[in-house]
Amino acid sequence: MAHGHKSNEKVVYVGDSRVRKSGPMIPPDYSAFPGKSEVFIPNFLLKEWMVGCVALVGVLVLVMQEAAPLGYPADPTNTTFIPMPDWYFLFLYQFLKYPYVSGDTLKIFIGSIIIPGIMFGGLMLAPFLDTGKERRFYKRPIASAFMFVTLIACIHLTVVSWMHYQKELTDKNIIPEHIKREHEMEEAKKAGGGGGAAPKPAAGAQIVAQDDKGYEIYQKATCINCHAKDMKGVSGMPALRGIGDKHSKDEIMKIIKEGKGGMSKQYDDNIKKGLTAADIDALAEWLGKQKKQ
């Protein structure tokens, strides 16, 4: 409101929205919105705690109901073991098998650090790349495309990794350690034992004919990877001391050629290692002599 045309005259706007209101800005109380809001402490927090407790009790019940599928103790000399990560890492495990992210040091660094870093970094940047208020996914192309591509890639790599693992088990005639150990525990319980320990050498069983050529061949063969040089077995694998009481020479040769249980075919592997057919025959004959004295 002005009274003249002087340039230095103060202008006051009456009833104009540009006039700032004085006083503190106090937000409305939650009670002003009945049925739509509640106090955070203790109402909302108490509900969250109750839901968390119910979920925790459910997890504890599942843990106590089913024992963890443990295998044998770790053995770096066991060449038949196929390592497998937990299911939520299968996609990354399969990704690292591809030639463009494995091989030399640079490729391994790119596959294990750079590419996963870009993927997880993209998740952190997602809120900044998609700042719209739209909630429907088909109207959020950036976020939706990133989500679908990531989801499809993870599912595809997980399925391929699991199928490849099953194929390896079939081709090598291998029973996973946790399954094999569970079967041994069940058999031990039926037999009146108290656990699932691996078969031990028969009482008094010793290595027979150590001066025989077969013993020298045994030291060079693939047998020592699982059965050890002392023939007592490695990390749960069966002992070969006293094996002649259970199998004849022909049966042992059949096991070497065809495999048995968790043991894969070893005949071709020994040939590749430098042994001849005559050497393997002498090895089977010597193993057939391993009887309890």
C-alpha positions in Angstrom: 0.0 0.0 0.0 1.6 3.3 -1.2 0.6 6.9 -0.6 2.8 8.7 -3.1 5.3 8.4 -5.9 8.4 8.8 -4.0 11.1 6.2 -4.9 12.2 5.6 -1.3 8.6 5.2 0.0 8.1 1.8 1.7 5.6 -0.5 0.0 3.5 -2.8 2.2 1.4 -5.6 0.6 -1.8 -6.2 2.5 -3.2 -9.8 2.4 -0.6 -10.8 -0.3 0.7 -14.4 -0.3 4.2 -13.0 -0.5 4.0 -11.9 3.1 5.8 -14.5 5.2 4.0 -15.7 8.3 6.0 -15.6 11.5 6.1 -18.3 14.1 7.4 -21.9 14.2 6.2 -24.4 11.5 4.7 -27.3 13.6 3.6 -30.4 11.6 0.2 -31.8 12.4 0.0 -34.4 15.1 -0.4 -38.1 14.0 -3.8 -38.1 15.7 -5.1 -35.7 13.1 -5.1 -38.6 10.6 -7.1 -41.4 12.4 -6.6 -44.8 10.9 -3.8 -43.7 8.7 -0.9 -43.1 11.0 0.4 -44.0 14.5 3.1 -43.0 16.8 6.5 -44.6 16.0 7.5 -45.3 19.6 6.2 -47.6 21.0 3.3 -48.6 18.7 5.0 -49.0 15.3 8.3 -50.3 16.8 6.6 -52.8 19.0 4.8 -54.3 15.9 8.1 -54.6 14.0 9.7 -56.3 17.0 6.9 -58.8 17.2 7.1 -59.7 13.5 10.9 -60.0 13.8 10.6 -62.4 16.7 8.1 -64.6 14.9 10.4 -64.8 11.8 13.4 -65.6 14.0 11.5 -68.4 15.8 10.6 -69.8 12.4 14.2 -69.8 11.3 15.3 -71.5 14.5 12.7 -74.2 14.2 13.9 -75.0 10.6 17.5 -75.0 11.8 16.8 -77.5 14.7 14.5 -79.7 12.5 17.0 -80.4 9.7 20.7 -80.9 10.3 23.2 -79.1 8.1 24.4 -81.2 5.1 28.1 -81.5 6.1 30.6 -83.3 4.0 33.9 -84.7 4.9 36.7 -82.6 6.3 38.5 -80.5 3.7 41.1 -82.3 1.8 43.2 -80.4 -0.8 44.6 -83.7 -2.2 41.1 -85.0 -3.2 41.0 -84.4 -6.9 37.5 -85.9 -7.3 35.7 -83.3 -5.2 33.7 -80.7 -7.1 33.4 -77.4 -5.2 30.0 -75.7 -5.2 29.0 -72.4 -3.6 25.7 -71.7 -1.9 22.7 -71.3 -4.3 22.7 -67.5 -4.1 26.3 -67.4 -5.5 25.7 -69.9 -8.3 25.2 -67.2 -10.9 28.5 -65.6 -10.2 30.2 -69.1 -10.0 28.9 -69.9 -13.5 29.9 -66.5 -14.8 33.5 -67.0 -13.8 33.7 -70.2 -15.8 33.4 -68.4 -19.2 36.7 -68.0 -21.1 36.4 -64.2 -21.4 36.6 -63.8 -17.6 39.0 -66.6 -16.8 42.5 -67.6 -17.8 45.1 -65.0 -17.3 45.3 -62.6 -14.3 43.7 -59.6 -16.2 40.6 -61.6 -17.2 40.2 -63.0 -13.8 40.4 -59.5 -12.3 37.8 -58.2 -14.8 35.5 -61.1 -14.2 35.7 -61.2 -10.4 36.1 -57.5 -9.5 35.3 -55.1 -12.4 32.1 -56.6 -13.9 30.4 -57.5 -10.5 31.5 -54.1 -9.2 29.7 -52.4 -12.1 26.5 -54.5 -11.5 26.3 -53.8 -7.8 27.4 -50.2 -8.4 24.4 -49.9 -10.8 22.1 -50.9 -7.9 23.5 -48.1 -5.8 23.0 -45.6 -8.6 19.4 -46.8 -9.4 17.7 -44.3 -7.1 19.6 -41.4 -8.7 19.0 -42.6 -12.3 15.3 -42.9 -11.8 13.9 -40.0 -9.8 10.4 -40.0 -11.1 7.3 -40.3 -8.9 5.6 -42.8 -11.1 5.1 -46.2 -9.3 3.9 -48.3 -12.3 6.9 -50.3 -13.6 6.0 -50.0 -17.3 6.3 -46.2 -17.0 9.7 -46.4 -15.4 11.8 -47.7 -18.3 15.3 -47.3 -16.8 14.6 -49.0 -13.5 12.4 -51.7 -15.0 14.9 -52.6 -17.8 17.7 -52.8 -15.3 15.7 -55.0 -13.0 14.5 -57.4 -15.7 17.9 -57.8 -17.3 19.6 -58.5 -14.0 16.9 -60.9 -12.9 16.9 -62.9 -16.1 20.7 -63.1 -16.2 20.9 -64.3 -12.6 18.2 -67.0 -13.1 19.8 -68.2 -16.4 23.3 -68.4 -14.9 21.9 -70.2 -11.7 20.0 -72.8 -13.8 23.0 -73.4 -16.1 25.4 -73.8 -13.2 23.2 -76.3 -11.4 22.6 -78.3 -14.7 26.4 -78.3 -15.4 27.1 -79.6 -11.8 24.6 -82.4 -12.2 26.1 -83.4 -15.5 29.6 -83.5 -13.9 28.3 -85.8 -11.2 26.8 -88.1 -13.8 29.8 -88.2 -16.1 32.3 -88.8 -13.3 29.9 -91.1 -11.4 30.4 -89.1 -8.2 28.1 -89.0 -5.2 28.2 -85.6 -3.4 30.0 -85.9 -0.1 27.2 -84.6 2.1 24.8 -87.2 0.6 27.4 -90.0 0.8 28.1 -89.1 4.5 24.4 -89.1 5.3 24.0 -92.6 3.8 27.0 -93.8 5.9 25.4 -92.3 9.0 22.1 -94.1 8.3 23.9 -97.4 7.6 25.9 -97.0 10.8 22.8 -96.4 12.8 21.1 -99.5 11.4 24.2 -101.5 12.2 24.2 -100.2 15.8 26.9 -97.7 15.4 26.8 -94.2 16.7 27.9 -92.1 13.8 28.9 -91.9 10.2 32.6 -92.3 10.3 34.3 -93.6 7.2 35.3 -97.3 7.0 38.5 -98.0 8.9 41.1 -100.6 8.0 40.3 -104.0 9.2 41.9 -104.9 12.6 45.5 -106.1 12.0 45.4 -105.4 8.3 48.8 -104.4 6.9 50.2 -103.7 3.5 51.1 -107.0 1.9 54.0 -107.6 -0.3 55.6 -104.1 -0.2 58.5 -105.4 -2.3 56.1 -106.4 -5.1 56.1 -104.4 -8.4 52.4 -103.7 -7.8 53.2 -101.6 -4.7 55.6 -99.4 -6.8 52.9 -99.0 -9.5 50.3 -98.1 -6.8 52.6 -95.2 -5.7 52.4 -93.8 -9.3 48.7 -94.5 -9.9 45.7 -92.2 -9.3 44.7 -94.5 -6.4 46.8 -92.5 -3.9 44.7 -89.4 -4.4 41.8 -90.9 -2.5 43.3 -93.9 -0.7 46.7 -92.4 0.4 50.1 -93.9 0.2 49.6 -95.9 3.4 46.3 -97.2 1.9 44.3 -96.0 4.9 42.1 -93.6 2.9 42.0 -89.8 2.7 39.3 -87.8 4.5 36.6 -90.4 4.6 37.5 -92.4 1.5 37.6 -96.1 2.1 40.9 -97.9 3.0 42.4 -100.4 0.7 44.1 -102.5 3.4 42.4 -105.8 3.4 40.6 -105.1 0.1 41.6 -108.6 -1.1 39.1 -110.1 1.4 36.2 -108.3 -0.3 37.2 -108.3 -4.0 39.1 -110.6 -6.3 41.5 -109.3 -8.9 38.9 -109.4 -11.6 36.5 -107.4 -9.5 39.1 -104.8 -8.7 40.0 -104.5 -12.4 36.2 -103.9 -13.1 36.1 -101.2 -10.5 39.2 -99.5 -12.0 37.5 -99.6 -15.4 33.9 -98.8 -14.5 34.1 -97.1 -11.2 32.0 -97.7 -8.1 29.9 -95.5 -5.8 31.6 -92.2 -5.5 34.7 -93.4 -7.4 34.9 -92.5 -11.1 36.5 -94.6 -13.8 40.3 -94.6 -13.3 41.6 -96.8 -16.1 42.0 -94.1 -18.8 43.3 -91.6 -16.2 46.1 -94.0 -15.3 46.9 -94.6 -18.9 47.2 -90.8 -19.4 49.4 -90.7 -16.4 51.9 -93.0 -18.1 50.9 -96.5 -16.9 50.5 -99.3 -19.3 47.7 -102.0 -19.5 50.2 -104.5 -18.0 51.0 -102.1 -15.1 47.3 -101.7 -14.3 46.8 -105.5 -14.5 49.8 -106.0 -12.1 48.3 -103.3 -9.8 44.9 -105.1 -9.7 46.7 -108.4 -9.0 48.7 -106.8 -6.1 45.6 -105.2 -4.6 43.9 -108.6 -4.7 46.7 -109.9 -2.4 45.9 -107.3 0.2 44.2 -109.6 2.8 44.1 -109.6 6.5 46.9 -111.6 8.0 
